[in-house]
Amino acid sequence: MEEKKILDTENTSETVLTQEELHGESLNDRVKVLSPTRLVVKRFFRSKLSVVGLIMLIGLFLFSFVGPMFSPWTGADGKGKVEDTTNITARVDSETIQFETADGETFEVIDVSIQIPTVNKKGELSSDHWLGTDEKGWDLFTRLMLGGRISLTIGFVVIILETLIGVILGGLAGYFGGWVDSLIMRIVDILNCIPTIPIMLILSRILQENGMLGIERLYYLMLILTLFGWAGTARLVRGQILSLREQEFMLAAKCAGLSTRRKIFTHLIPNVMPQLIVSMTLGLGSIILTEATLGFLGLGAPLDTATWGALIQYATEIEYLQNFPNFWLPAGVCITLAILAFNFVGDGLRDAFDPKMKR
């Protein structure tokens, strides 16, 4: 009876199979071949820290984007509904003061003051308000969820804009070289030499002095973060393309008469995507931390806008720092968890996309 030998890839030992055993079953059915995508996924989920980071990210997104839908204190404007507005009343007190000048002229001055009593109890925890309310009657737990929605959105918008600019300019520099490469890289060098945090503090103060105190300052903040953040992505893309453009598949694309746009965006950029995904994931945590830093210094989003950075601004006042940790501590914990989660996922993606990994 004719026999065949095949290699058992699971146990790395030889197994003797008869022709009848192989009848009706191909060798590909017995040897499982993983596609590159499935191999990356398998490597990613092999790392426990990557899985933990992914679970943390999913939890934060559900907390920030789904949680406010179930809160009775969200409000139609997305800032949080003020509690017991019917109990907030204004009382106007006036006092008339008369005085006479040295010339004998008599003046009459009316001193007007407004007092706003309220029944809201600042910082008191209850079953309705798990983290209490602030001095304006906003539910702090709801504002924590809304703050995560804005802070995470800022991170994703900025990182996507940075990546788009970095990919375009870095791709042009790496592919064309020459004066194009020199010009773009000199711009990158200049941006890398600028102290980012002091410049952002100065620009934020300028916006504040020009009367931009509302949500529009948040948009300008995203623009500033984008302008200073694309340089690293451009340098990464340029270095990868300098290596890839000398490969055989690029010679074949040139012989096929493909246009420059197709060679860059169809053949070169997709080969840089693994490194870009890792860079974007690690950069998200840095952007969230920068927004929180500006918020802590009072130069980020205004306090009326619910962001994690605006909430930890309470820690700058000694009263809240000592007596009301429920105002600022939960936001600090959420920022820490978000940065850890993005770093864990980024490290896992870096190992998963590494072609030198054998397992």
C-alpha positions as CSV (number, residue, x, y, z in Angstrom):
1,M,0.0,0.0,0.0
2,E,1.4,3.4,-1.0
3,E,2.1,5.7,1.9
4,K,2.9,9.4,2.1
5,K,4.6,11.5,4.8
6,I,3.5,15.0,5.7
7,L,4.8,17.3,8.4
8,D,2.5,17.9,11.3
9,T,2.9,21.7,11.9
10,E,1.3,21.6,15.3
11,N,3.6,19.1,17.0
12,T,6.6,19.6,14.6
13,S,6.9,15.8,14.2
14,E,6.4,13.5,11.2
15,T,3.1,11.4,10.9
16,V,2.6,8.5,8.5
17,L,-0.7,8.7,6.7
18,T,-2.1,6.1,4.2
19,Q,-3.6,7.0,0.9
20,E,-7.1,6.2,2.2
21,E,-6.7,8.7,5.1
22,L,-5.7,11.4,2.6
23,H,-8.5,10.6,0.2
24,G,-10.9,13.5,-0.2
25,E,-8.9,15.8,2.0
26,S,-6.4,18.3,0.5
27,L,-3.1,19.2,2.2
28,N,-4.3,22.9,2.6
29,D,-7.2,21.6,4.7
30,R,-4.8,20.0,7.1
31,V,-2.2,22.8,7.2
32,K,-3.7,26.1,8.4
33,V,-2.1,29.1,6.7
34,L,-2.8,32.5,8.4
35,S,-3.2,35.6,6.3
36,P,-1.0,38.6,7.3
37,T,-4.1,40.3,8.8
38,R,-5.0,37.3,10.9
39,L,-1.4,36.9,11.9
40,V,-1.3,40.5,13.2
41,V,-4.5,40.1,15.1
42,K,-3.2,36.9,16.7
43,R,0.0,38.5,17.8
44,F,-1.9,41.5,19.2
45,F,-4.2,39.4,21.3
46,R,-1.4,37.3,22.6
47,S,-0.2,40.3,24.6
48,K,-2.1,40.6,27.9
49,L,-1.3,44.3,28.3
50,S,-2.7,45.0,24.8
51,V,-5.9,43.2,25.6
52,V,-6.2,45.2,28.9
53,G,-5.5,48.4,27.1
54,L,-8.2,47.6,24.5
55,I,-10.7,46.8,27.2
56,M,-9.9,50.1,28.9
57,L,-10.4,52.0,25.7
58,I,-13.7,50.4,25.0
59,G,-14.9,51.1,28.5
60,L,-13.8,54.8,28.3
61,F,-15.6,55.2,24.9
62,L,-18.8,53.6,26.3
63,F,-18.6,55.8,29.4
64,S,-18.1,59.0,27.4
65,F,-20.3,58.5,24.4
66,V,-23.1,56.2,25.6
67,G,-23.2,57.1,29.3
68,P,-24.6,60.6,28.9
69,M,-27.6,59.2,27.0
70,F,-28.8,57.6,30.2
71,S,-28.1,60.5,32.5
72,P,-31.0,62.8,33.5
73,W,-28.6,65.7,33.9
74,T,-27.1,65.8,30.4
75,G,-29.2,68.6,29.1
76,A,-30.0,69.6,25.5
77,D,-26.9,71.7,25.0
78,G,-24.5,68.8,26.0
79,K,-23.0,70.9,28.9
80,G,-25.0,69.4,31.7
81,K,-28.3,70.5,33.1
82,V,-28.3,72.8,36.1
83,E,-30.1,71.3,39.1
84,D,-33.1,73.0,40.7
85,T,-33.2,76.1,38.5
86,T,-36.5,77.2,40.1
87,N,-34.8,77.6,43.4
88,I,-32.2,80.0,42.1
89,T,-33.5,83.5,42.4
90,A,-31.9,86.9,42.2
91,R,-32.4,89.7,44.8
92,V,-31.4,93.2,44.0
93,D,-30.3,95.5,46.8
94,S,-29.8,99.2,46.3
95,E,-28.4,101.9,48.5
96,T,-28.4,105.7,47.8
97,I,-25.3,107.6,49.0
98,Q,-25.1,111.4,49.0
99,F,-21.9,113.4,49.4
100,E,-20.9,117.0,48.9
101,T,-17.7,118.1,47.3
102,A,-15.4,120.9,48.4
103,D,-17.0,123.2,45.8
104,G,-20.4,122.8,47.5
105,E,-21.8,120.5,44.8
106,T,-24.0,117.7,46.0
107,F,-23.9,114.2,44.3
108,E,-26.1,111.3,44.7
109,V,-24.8,107.8,44.0
110,I,-26.8,104.6,43.9
111,D,-25.0,101.4,44.9
112,V,-26.6,98.3,43.4
113,S,-25.7,94.8,44.4
114,I,-27.2,91.5,43.3
115,Q,-27.3,88.4,45.5
116,I,-28.2,85.0,44.1
117,P,-29.1,82.5,46.9
118,T,-29.4,78.9,45.8
119,V,-30.3,75.6,47.5
120,N,-27.6,73.6,45.6
121,K,-25.2,72.1,47.9
122,K,-21.7,72.2,46.4
123,G,-19.9,68.9,46.4
124,E,-22.5,66.9,48.4
125,L,-22.7,63.3,47.2
126,S,-26.1,61.6,46.9
127,S,-27.9,58.8,45.1
128,D,-28.9,61.3,42.4
129,H,-25.5,62.9,42.1
130,W,-22.7,60.3,42.5
131,L,-20.0,62.9,42.5
132,G,-22.1,65.8,43.8
133,T,-22.7,69.1,42.0
134,D,-20.6,72.1,41.5
135,E,-21.3,75.7,42.6
136,K,-23.5,76.2,39.5
137,G,-25.6,73.1,40.1
138,W,-24.1,70.9,37.4
139,D,-23.9,67.2,38.0
140,L,-20.2,66.4,38.2
141,F,-20.6,62.7,37.1
142,T,-22.4,63.8,34.0
143,R,-19.8,66.4,33.2
144,L,-17.1,63.8,33.6
145,M,-18.8,61.7,30.9
146,L,-19.3,64.7,28.6
147,G,-15.7,65.8,29.3
148,G,-14.5,62.4,28.0
149,R,-16.5,62.8,24.9
150,I,-14.9,66.1,24.0
151,S,-11.3,65.2,25.1
152,L,-11.3,62.0,23.1
153,T,-12.8,63.7,20.1
154,I,-10.1,66.3,20.3
155,G,-7.5,63.6,20.4
156,F,-8.8,61.8,17.3
157,V,-9.5,64.9,15.2
158,V,-6.0,66.2,15.9
159,I,-4.2,62.9,15.2
160,I,-6.1,62.4,12.0
161,L,-5.2,65.9,10.7
162,E,-1.6,65.5,11.8
163,T,-1.4,62.1,10.0
164,L,-2.9,63.5,6.8
165,I,-0.5,66.5,6.6
166,G,2.5,64.3,7.7
167,V,1.7,61.6,5.1
168,I,1.3,64.1,2.2
169,L,4.4,66.2,3.0
170,G,6.6,63.2,4.1
171,G,5.6,61.2,1.1
172,L,6.5,64.0,-1.3
173,A,9.9,64.6,0.5
174,G,10.8,60.9,0.4
175,Y,9.7,60.2,-3.1
176,F,11.1,63.2,-5.0
177,G,14.1,64.0,-2.8
178,G,16.3,66.9,-3.9
179,W,15.1,70.5,-3.2
180,V,11.6,69.2,-2.3
181,D,13.1,67.0,0.4
182,S,15.4,69.8,1.7
183,L,12.6,72.3,1.9
184,I,10.1,70.1,3.8
185,M,12.8,68.7,6.1
186,R,14.0,72.2,7.0
187,I,10.4,73.1,8.0
188,V,10.3,70.0,10.1
189,D,13.5,70.9,11.8
190,I,12.2,74.4,12.6
191,L,9.0,73.0,14.1
192,N,11.0,70.5,16.2
193,C,13.2,73.3,17.6
194,I,10.2,75.3,18.8
195,P,9.3,74.7,22.5
196,T,5.7,73.6,22.0
197,I,4.2,74.0,25.4
198,P,5.4,77.7,26.0
199,I,4.3,78.7,22.5
200,M,0.9,77.1,23.0
201,L,0.6,78.9,26.3
202,I,1.4,82.2,24.7
203,L,-1.1,81.6,21.8
204,S,-3.8,80.5,24.2
205,R,-3.3,83.6,26.3
206,I,-3.5,85.8,23.1
207,L,-6.8,84.1,22.2
208,Q,-8.1,84.7,25.7
209,E,-7.1,88.4,25.6
210,N,-8.9,88.8,22.3
211,G,-12.2,87.7,23.8
212,M,-12.2,84.0,22.7
213,L,-13.6,82.5,25.9
214,G,-16.1,80.1,24.5
215,I,-16.1,76.8,22.5
216,E,-14.3,78.5,19.6
217,R,-11.1,78.6,21.7
218,L,-11.3,74.8,21.7
219,Y,-11.3,74.8,17.9
220,Y,-8.2,77.0,17.8
221,L,-6.6,74.8,20.3
222,M,-7.0,71.8,18.0
223,L,-5.6,73.8,15.1
224,I,-2.5,74.8,17.2
225,L,-2.0,71.2,18.2
226,T,-2.2,70.1,14.6
227,L,0.3,72.7,13.3
228,F,3.0,71.6,15.8
229,G,2.3,67.8,15.6
230,W,2.6,66.8,12.0
231,A,6.4,67.1,11.8
232,G,7.1,63.7,13.5
233,T,4.7,61.9,11.2
234,A,6.3,63.5,8.1
235,R,9.8,62.4,9.2
236,L,8.6,58.9,9.8
237,V,6.9,58.6,6.4
238,R,9.9,60.1,4.6
239,G,12.3,57.6,6.2
240,Q,10.1,54.7,5.2
241,I,9.6,55.8,1.7
242,L,13.3,56.4,1.1
243,S,13.8,52.7,1.9
244,L,10.7,51.4,0.0
245,R,11.2,53.4,-3.3
246,E,14.3,51.3,-4.1
247,Q,12.5,48.0,-3.8
248,E,11.7,45.7,-6.8
249,F,7.9,46.3,-6.7
250,M,8.5,50.1,-7.2
251,L,10.7,49.2,-10.2
252,A,7.9,47.2,-11.6
253,A,5.5,50.0,-11.0
254,K,7.8,52.4,-12.9
255,C,8.1,50.0,-15.8
256,A,4.3,49.7,-15.9
257,G,4.1,53.4,-16.5
258,L,2.0,54.2,-13.4
259,S,1.6,57.9,-12.5
260,T,3.5,59.4,-9.6
261,R,0.3,59.8,-7.6
262,R,-0.5,56.1,-7.9
263,K,3.0,55.0,-7.1
264,I,3.0,57.1,-3.9
265,F,-0.6,56.6,-2.6
266,T,-1.3,53.1,-4.0
267,H,2.1,51.4,-3.5
268,L,4.2,53.3,-1.0
269,I,1.8,54.7,1.6
270,P,0.0,51.4,2.2
271,N,3.4,49.8,3.1
272,V,3.9,52.6,5.7
273,M,0.5,52.1,7.3
274,P,1.6,49.7,10.0
275,Q,4.1,52.2,11.4
276,L,1.5,55.0,11.0
277,I,-1.1,53.1,13.0
278,V,1.4,52.6,15.8
279,S,2.4,56.2,15.7
280,M,-1.2,57.5,15.8
281,T,-2.1,55.2,18.7
282,L,0.8,56.4,20.8
283,G,0.2,60.0,19.8
284,L,-3.4,60.1,21.0
285,G,-2.3,59.8,24.6
286,S,0.1,62.7,24.2
287,I,-2.6,65.0,22.7
288,I,-5.0,64.2,25.5
289,L,-2.3,65.0,28.0
290,T,-1.5,68.3,26.3
291,E,-5.1,69.4,26.3
292,A,-5.3,68.5,30.0
293,T,-2.2,70.5,30.8
294,L,-3.6,73.6,29.1
295,G,-6.9,73.1,30.9
296,F,-5.1,72.8,34.3
297,L,-3.3,76.0,33.6
298,G,-6.6,77.7,32.7
299,L,-5.6,78.2,29.1
300,G,-7.5,75.4,27.4
301,A,-11.2,74.9,27.0
302,P,-13.3,77.3,29.2
303,L,-14.6,75.9,32.5
304,D,-18.2,76.0,31.2
305,T,-17.2,73.5,28.5
306,A,-17.0,70.0,29.9
307,T,-13.5,68.5,29.2
308,W,-11.2,66.5,31.5
309,G,-8.7,69.3,31.3
310,A,-11.2,71.9,32.4
311,L,-12.4,69.7,35.3
312,I,-8.9,69.3,36.7
313,Q,-8.6,73.1,36.7
314,Y,-10.4,73.0,40.0
315,A,-7.2,71.6,41.5
316,T,-5.5,74.9,41.1
317,E,-7.6,76.4,43.9
318,I,-6.6,75.3,47.5
319,E,-10.3,75.1,48.6
320,Y,-11.1,72.4,46.0
321,L,-7.7,70.7,46.3
322,Q,-8.1,70.1,50.0
323,N,-11.9,69.8,50.6
324,F,-13.4,68.7,47.3
325,P,-11.4,66.0,45.6
326,N,-14.5,64.8,43.8
327,F,-14.3,67.8,41.6
328,W,-10.9,67.1,40.0
329,L,-9.7,63.6,41.0
330,P,-12.1,61.6,38.8
331,A,-11.0,63.6,35.7
332,G,-7.3,62.9,36.6
333,V,-8.0,59.2,36.9
334,C,-9.8,59.1,33.5
335,I,-6.8,61.0,31.9
336,T,-4.4,58.5,33.4
337,L,-6.4,55.5,32.3
338,A,-6.8,56.9,28.7
339,I,-3.0,57.5,28.3
340,L,-2.2,54.0,29.7
341,A,-4.7,52.4,27.5
342,F,-3.4,54.1,24.3
343,N,0.2,53.2,25.3
344,F,-0.7,49.6,25.9
345,V,-2.5,49.3,22.6
346,G,0.3,51.1,20.8
347,D,2.9,48.8,22.2
348,G,0.8,45.8,21.2
349,L,0.4,47.0,17.6
350,R,4.1,47.8,17.3
351,D,4.9,44.2,18.2
352,A,2.1,42.8,16.1
353,F,3.2,44.6,13.0
354,D,6.9,43.8,13.5
355,P,7.9,41.5,10.6
356,K,10.8,40.1,12.6
357,M,8.4,38.5,15.0
358,K,8.4,34.7,14.4
359,R,5.4,33.8,16.4
